[in-house]
Amino acid sequence: MKRVFSNPIVAILAGACLRLFFVLKFPAGSGDTIIYDQLASNWLSHASYAMDVAGQPLPVDIRMPGYPAFLAIIYVLSGHSGEAAHRAVMLAQVVIDLGSCALIACLALLLAVLCNDQANRRRAFLVGLWLSALCPFTANYVAVPLTETWAIFFTALATLLIVRLIAQASRICSARQLAASARGFWILAAAAGFVVGLGTLFRPETPLLFIAAIPVLLFVFARRGELHRLVLTVIVLFFSTAIPLVPWTIRNAITFHEFQPLTPKNTNLPGELVPNGFMAWERTWLYRVRDCYLVPWKLNDEAIHLEDIPAAAFDTPDERDRVAAVLETYNDDLTLTAEQDAVFAQLARERTARHPLRTYLWIPLRRAVRTWFTPRVELLPVSGHVFPLSYMWQEDPVDQRTTVLLFFLNILYVGLGMAGVFYLWKFPQMRAVLTFFLLFLLIRTVFLTTLETVEPRYVLVCFPMLIALATTLFRLSPLVPNN
């Protein structure tokens, strides 16, 4: 067993088998998959970054161009279209995600080095590789054409570079050390910024990494009275991040006559009504992904039934009657009008005025808990229902066991990561890096609670940090050698 677990090739092969299992057994799709596919196909067919509207390609900016570009490259290389092309995309994502596993292992190794744990560096690398290779939550998303696999990859790589940047900044204690390390420091800062820029081409919120890193760098430089060096660092990070975004920004300026380096907040097609009132009303009660399938994700596409809306969405019978009246007319043509949206806006104002803490505190907290502590079965043919226990055991025991197993496995990964923070905090040289990790986890969680809907997949980019932190608790494991 020692020989098996101490071989990184075996870990990679095990990770490849797990991902191929999901690709072959549980390939999936989503509404976003259709959007990305249209953007890639029109890019190839019409040389236009566009979606099909009324039978014609219409230029849009509702999604960042990184993933459609990836799809277009795979379509050209594979020579396929439709389901065969999506299978080629999934196989390519298997390779990318295994690269993420290697990056997570390198991050675990770096944490061991920063702890001066020289004897367990190899152990840290191997444990990080195994934990990431066998993580079903990140592996599952290679089987669907979505940005998660790339987002995890760029987050892992950017985190590795930012941790090195923070560690190097912390070690520079004198002018002599600064002169010797300056060139490497600026190269590292430029590389970190460029990687974050590449990640932003896939997911526009990737710069949240810098929002978490800059306060840490501020503290490191401020205690030495070198705030000017922080300013230079921020400038380098900003410009290197902006470089990959320049073509996209120029394209939007030419096509839409606007300065738009990212996607707009409301990703609607030109001419579509932005349902601000409906989304404000949702934020007063929506906290679980199950309700997203029944209400917000049906908007302007399917009928929304009053009985599918949770009772918590109504404070009074009058509220329920007003929503019922709106849905009665909406369901006739499946298009939300400005007048109907205004009704939801008024409901949102009334509910918020009645219970402000519910809207601004309790619902976001419930969203955060649901986002982090979930079985993550949204891509699997599993109901996700556990209760009532006896009924579900008789009705579908396999689904119930699978849901419970994945729920506790998710808790295990999150718990091990948090335990790693407590373990590493006793090392003073680790506190700046740990602060960066905790700030990023907090900032990203708060950011996700502000979105229109609840999607647990958006915290998967935090798993590289969690897994790297978790490795510190396994360095005494007898399964792998010390060196």
C-alpha positions in Angstrom: 0.0 0.0 0.0 2.8 2.4 0.7 4.2 1.9 -2.7 0.8 2.5 -4.3 0.0 5.7 -2.4 3.5 7.1 -2.8 3.4 6.9 -6.6 2.0 10.2 -8.1 1.3 8.4 -11.4 -1.1 6.1 -9.6 -2.9 9.1 -8.1 -3.2 10.7 -11.6 -4.5 7.5 -13.1 -7.1 7.1 -10.2 -8.2 10.7 -10.9 -8.5 10.1 -14.6 -10.6 7.0 -14.0 -13.0 8.9 -11.7 -13.4 11.7 -14.2 -13.9 9.3 -17.1 -16.5 7.5 -15.1 -18.5 10.8 -14.8 -18.0 11.6 -18.5 -19.1 8.1 -19.7 -21.8 7.5 -17.1 -23.2 10.9 -16.2 -22.6 13.4 -19.0 -24.7 16.5 -18.4 -25.8 19.8 -19.8 -27.4 23.1 -18.7 -28.9 26.3 -19.9 -25.5 27.9 -20.0 -24.2 25.1 -22.1 -26.6 26.1 -24.9 -25.5 29.7 -24.7 -21.8 28.8 -24.8 -22.4 26.4 -27.7 -24.2 29.1 -29.7 -21.4 31.6 -29.1 -18.7 29.1 -30.2 -20.7 27.9 -33.3 -21.5 31.4 -34.5 -17.9 32.4 -33.9 -16.8 29.7 -36.2 -19.6 30.0 -38.8 -20.0 33.8 -39.0 -16.8 35.1 -37.4 -19.1 36.9 -34.9 -19.4 36.5 -31.2 -23.2 36.2 -31.4 -26.3 34.3 -30.3 -29.2 33.2 -32.4 -32.1 35.7 -32.1 -35.1 35.4 -34.4 -33.0 33.1 -36.7 -30.1 35.6 -37.0 -26.8 35.9 -35.2 -26.9 38.9 -32.9 -23.6 40.2 -31.3 -23.8 40.0 -27.5 -21.6 40.4 -24.5 -23.5 38.3 -22.0 -20.7 35.8 -21.4 -16.9 36.2 -21.3 -15.2 34.9 -24.4 -12.7 32.4 -22.8 -15.0 29.3 -22.7 -16.6 29.8 -26.1 -13.1 30.2 -27.6 -12.1 26.9 -25.9 -15.2 25.2 -27.3 -14.5 26.6 -30.8 -10.9 25.2 -30.7 -12.2 21.7 -29.6 -14.8 21.8 -32.3 -12.2 22.5 -35.0 -9.7 20.0 -33.7 -12.3 17.2 -33.2 -14.1 17.8 -36.5 -17.4 17.0 -34.7 -20.5 18.8 -33.8 -23.4 18.2 -31.4 -23.1 15.4 -28.8 -19.8 14.1 -30.3 -18.3 17.6 -29.9 -19.4 17.9 -26.3 -17.9 14.5 -25.6 -14.6 15.8 -27.0 -14.9 18.9 -24.8 -15.4 16.7 -21.7 -12.4 14.6 -22.5 -10.3 17.7 -22.8 -11.6 18.9 -19.5 -10.5 15.7 -17.9 -6.9 16.7 -18.8 -7.4 20.2 -17.6 -8.8 19.1 -14.3 -5.9 16.7 -13.7 -3.6 19.7 -14.3 -5.6 21.4 -11.5 -4.9 18.4 -9.3 -1.1 18.8 -9.9 -1.3 22.6 -9.1 -3.2 21.8 -5.9 -0.5 19.4 -4.9 2.2 22.0 -5.7 0.2 24.5 -3.5 0.2 21.9 -0.6 4.0 21.5 -1.2 4.5 25.2 -1.0 2.6 25.4 2.3 4.9 22.7 3.7 7.9 24.6 2.6 6.6 27.9 4.2 6.1 25.9 7.4 9.7 24.8 7.3 8.4 21.2 7.2 11.2 20.0 5.0 10.8 16.3 6.1 7.2 16.1 4.8 7.4 18.1 1.6 6.9 15.0 -0.5 4.1 13.7 1.8 2.3 17.1 1.4 2.5 16.9 -2.4 1.2 13.3 -2.5 -1.6 13.9 -0.1 -2.7 17.0 -2.0 -2.6 15.1 -5.2 -4.7 12.2 -3.9 -7.3 14.5 -2.2 -7.7 16.5 -5.3 -7.7 13.6 -7.7 -10.4 11.8 -5.7 -12.6 14.8 -5.0 -15.9 13.9 -6.7 -17.2 17.5 -6.6 -14.6 19.0 -8.9 -14.3 15.8 -10.9 -18.1 15.8 -11.6 -17.9 19.1 -13.5 -15.6 17.8 -16.2 -18.7 16.0 -17.5 -20.6 19.2 -18.4 -19.7 22.0 -20.9 -19.4 24.7 -18.3 -16.6 27.0 -17.1 -16.1 25.3 -13.7 -13.1 23.2 -14.8 -11.2 26.1 -16.2 -12.2 28.4 -13.3 -10.8 25.8 -10.8 -7.6 25.5 -12.9 -6.9 29.3 -13.1 -7.8 29.8 -9.5 -5.4 27.1 -8.4 -2.6 28.5 -10.6 -3.3 32.1 -9.5 -3.4 31.1 -5.8 -0.1 29.3 -6.1 1.5 32.5 -7.6 -0.2 34.8 -5.1 1.0 32.7 -2.1 4.5 32.8 -3.4 4.2 36.6 -3.9 2.9 37.1 -0.3 5.6 34.8 1.1 8.4 36.6 -0.9 7.1 40.0 0.2 7.1 38.8 3.8 10.7 37.6 3.6 12.1 40.9 2.3 13.2 42.5 5.5 16.1 44.7 4.3 17.1 46.9 1.4 19.8 44.4 0.5 17.2 41.5 0.3 14.9 43.8 -1.6 17.6 44.5 -4.3 18.3 40.8 -4.6 14.7 39.8 -4.8 13.2 42.7 -6.7 13.3 41.3 -10.2 11.8 38.0 -9.2 9.1 39.7 -7.1 8.0 41.9 -10.0 8.0 38.9 -12.4 6.0 36.9 -10.0 3.5 39.8 -9.6 3.2 40.2 -13.4 2.7 36.4 -13.8 0.0 36.4 -11.1 -1.9 39.3 -12.7 -1.7 37.7 -16.2 -3.1 34.4 -14.9 -5.9 36.2 -13.1 -6.6 38.1 -16.4 -6.8 34.8 -18.3 -9.1 33.4 -15.6 -11.3 36.5 -16.0 -11.8 35.6 -19.6 -13.6 32.5 -18.3 -15.3 33.9 -15.2 -15.6 37.7 -14.6 -15.3 37.4 -10.8 -11.8 36.0 -10.8 -10.2 39.3 -9.7 -11.8 38.7 -6.3 -8.5 36.9 -5.6 -6.7 40.3 -5.7 -9.4 41.9 -3.5 -8.4 39.3 -0.9 -4.6 39.6 -1.6 -4.1 43.4 -1.6 -5.1 43.9 2.1 -2.6 41.3 3.1 0.1 42.9 1.0 -0.9 46.3 2.4 -0.2 44.9 5.9 3.1 43.3 4.9 4.4 46.5 3.3 2.8 49.0 5.8 4.6 47.5 8.8 7.9 48.3 7.1 6.8 51.7 6.0 6.9 50.8 2.3 3.5 51.8 1.1 5.0 53.1 -2.2 6.0 49.5 -2.9 2.4 48.4 -2.4 1.3 51.0 -4.9 3.8 49.7 -7.5 2.7 46.1 -6.8 -1.0 47.0 -7.3 -0.1 48.8 -10.6 1.8 45.8 -11.9 -1.1 43.5 -10.9 -3.6 45.7 -12.5 -1.9 46.2 -15.8 -0.9 42.5 -16.2 -4.4 41.5 -15.4 -5.7 43.9 -18.0 -3.5 42.6 -20.8 -5.6 39.5 -21.7 -8.8 41.6 -21.5 -7.7 44.2 -24.0 -9.0 42.4 -27.2 -12.4 41.8 -25.5 -12.6 45.4 -24.3 -11.8 46.7 -27.8 -14.4 44.4 -29.4 -17.1 45.7 -27.0 -16.1 49.3 -27.6 -16.4 48.8 -31.4 -19.5 46.7 -31.4 -21.5 48.3 -28.5 -19.8 51.7 -28.2 -19.2 51.1 -24.5 -16.3 50.4 -22.1 -17.0 46.9 -21.0 -14.0 44.9 -20.0 -16.2 42.3 -18.2 -19.7 41.0 -18.8 -22.5 43.4 -17.7 -24.2 42.7 -14.3 -27.5 41.8 -15.9 -26.8 39.3 -18.7 -29.8 39.9 -20.8 -30.0 40.1 -24.6 -30.4 43.5 -26.2 -34.0 44.7 -25.9 -34.9 42.2 -23.1 -36.5 43.5 -20.0 -34.2 43.3 -17.0 -36.5 41.9 -14.3 -35.1 43.9 -11.4 -38.3 43.8 -9.5 -38.7 40.0 -9.8 -35.0 39.6 -8.7 -35.5 41.9 -5.7 -38.6 39.9 -4.7 -36.6 36.6 -5.0 -33.9 38.0 -2.7 -36.5 38.2 0.1 -37.0 34.4 0.2 -34.9 32.4 -2.2 -32.0 30.5 -0.5 -31.9 27.0 -2.0 -31.1 25.8 -5.5 -34.2 23.5 -5.6 -36.4 26.5 -5.9 -34.3 28.0 -8.7 -35.5 25.2 -11.0 -39.1 25.9 -10.1 -39.2 29.7 -10.2 -36.4 32.0 -11.5 -35.0 29.6 -14.1 -38.4 29.3 -15.7 -38.8 33.0 -16.2 -39.6 34.0 -19.8 -39.3 30.4 -20.8 -41.9 28.2 -18.9 -45.0 28.6 -16.9 -44.5 29.3 -13.2 -47.0 27.7 -10.9 -48.1 29.3 -7.7 -47.9 25.9 -5.8 -44.2 25.6 -6.7 -43.3 28.8 -4.8 -42.5 28.2 -1.1 -44.8 29.5 1.5 -41.9 31.6 2.9 -42.3 33.8 -0.2 -45.6 35.2 1.2 -46.1 37.0 4.4 -49.8 37.5 4.0 -52.7 36.0 1.9 -52.8 39.3 0.1 -49.2 38.9 -1.2 -50.1 35.4 -2.4 -53.2 36.7 -4.2 -51.1 39.5 -5.9 -48.5 37.0 -7.1 -51.2 34.6 -8.3 -52.8 37.4 -10.4 -49.5 38.3 -12.0 -48.7 34.7 -12.8 -52.1 34.1 -14.3 -51.4 36.8 -17.0 -47.7 35.9 -17.3 -48.4 32.2 -18.0 -50.5 33.2 -21.1 -47.5 34.4 -23.1 -44.5 33.4 -20.9 -43.0 36.9 -21.1 -42.6 39.2 -18.0 -43.8 42.7 -18.7 -42.7 45.9 -17.1 -46.0 46.2 -15.3 -45.8 42.7 -13.9 -42.2 43.3 -12.8 -43.3 46.5 -11.0 -45.7 44.4 -8.9 -42.8 42.2 -7.8 -40.7 45.3 -7.1 -43.5 46.6 -4.8 -43.8 43.3 -3.0 -40.0 43.3 -2.5 -40.1 46.8 -1.0 -43.0 45.9 1.3 -41.4 42.6 2.5 -38.0 44.3 3.1 -39.6 47.2 5.0 -41.5 44.6 7.1 -38.4 42.4 7.8 -35.2 44.1 6.8 -33.0 41.7 8.6 -34.6 38.8 6.7 -33.6 40.4 3.3 -30.2 41.7 4.3 -29.0 39.1 6.8 -30.9 35.9 7.3 -31.6 35.0 3.7 -27.9 35.7 2.7 -26.8 33.6 5.6 -29.0 30.8 4.6 -27.8 31.1 1.0 -24.2 30.9 2.3 -24.9 27.8 4.3 -26.8 26.1 1.5 -24.0 27.0 -1.0 -21.3 25.5 1.2 -23.0 22.5 2.8 -24.8 20.6 0.1 -24.5 17.1 -1.4 -23.7 18.7 -4.8 -25.8 16.2 -6.8 -27.2 18.8 -9.3 -25.5 17.1 -12.2 -26.3 13.5 -11.1 -29.6 11.6 -11.7 -30.2 11.7 -7.9 -33.3 13.3 -6.3 -31.3 14.9 -3.5 -34.1 14.1 -1.0 -33.3 12.6 2.3 -36.4 13.4 4.4 -38.7 11.9 5.5 -36.2 9.2 6.3 -38.5 6.1 6.3 -40.4 7.2 3.2 -37.3 8.0 1.1 -35.7 4.7 2.3 -38.6 2.8 0.9 -39.1 4.9 -2.2 -35.5 5.3 -3.4 -32.8 4.0 -1.0 -30.0 4.4 -3.5 -30.7 8.1 -4.0 -31.0 8.6 -0.3 -27.7 6.8 0.4 -25.9 8.6 -2.4 -27.2 12.0 -1.2 -26.2 11.4 2.4 -22.8 10.1 1.5 -21.9 13.1 -0.7 -23.4 15.5 1.9 -21.0 14.2 4.6 -18.1 14.0 2.1 -18.6 17.6 1.3 -18.6 18.4 5.0 -15.4 16.4 5.4 -13.6 18.4 2.7 -14.7 21.7 4.1 -14.0 20.7 7.7 -10.5 19.4 6.9 -9.7 22.7 5.1 -10.9 24.8 8.1 -9.0 22.5 10.5 -5.9 23.0 8.4 -6.2 26.8 9.1 -6.3 26.2 12.9 -3.3 23.9 12.6 -1.2 26.3 10.5 -2.0 29.4 12.5 0.5 28.5 15.1 3.3 29.2 12.5 3.8 33.0 12.5 5.2 32.9 8.9 1.9 31.4 7.7 -0.5 34.0 9.0 -0.3 36.3 6.1 -1.0 33.5 3.6 -3.8 32.1 5.8 -5.4 35.6 6.0 -5.4 35.7 2.2 -7.1 32.3 2.1 -9.8 33.3 4.7 -10.4 36.7 3.1 -10.9 35.1 -0.3 -13.3 32.5 1.1 -15.3 35.2 3.0 -15.4 37.7 0.1 -16.4 35.0 -2.4 -19.1 33.7 -0.1 -20.5 37.2 0.4 -20.4 37.9 -3.3 -22.3 34.7 -4.1 -25.1 35.7 -1.7 -25.7 38.8 -3.8 -26.4 36.9 -7.0 -29.9 36.5 -8.3 -30.0 32.8 -7.8 -28.2 30.2 -5.6 -25.7 27.9 -7.4 -23.5 25.7 -5.2 -21.1 25.1 -8.1 -19.7 28.6 -7.7 -17.8 27.7 -4.5 -15.9 24.9 -6.2 -13.1 27.4 -7.1 -12.4 27.5 -3.3 -11.6 23.8 -3.2 -8.0 24.2 -4.3 -7.4 26.3 -1.1 -9.4 23.9 1.1 -7.6 20.8 -0.2 -4.2 22.3 0.2 -5.0 23.3 3.8 -6.4 19.9 4.5 -3.1 18.2 3.6 -1.5 19.5 6.8 -3.6 17.1 8.8 -2.4 14.1 6.8 1.4 14.6 7.0 1.7 12.0 9.8 -0.2 9.4 7.7 1.6 6.0 7.5 0.3 5.6 3.9 3.1 7.6 2.3 6.8 7.9 3.1 8.4 10.9 4.6 10.9 11.3 1.7 
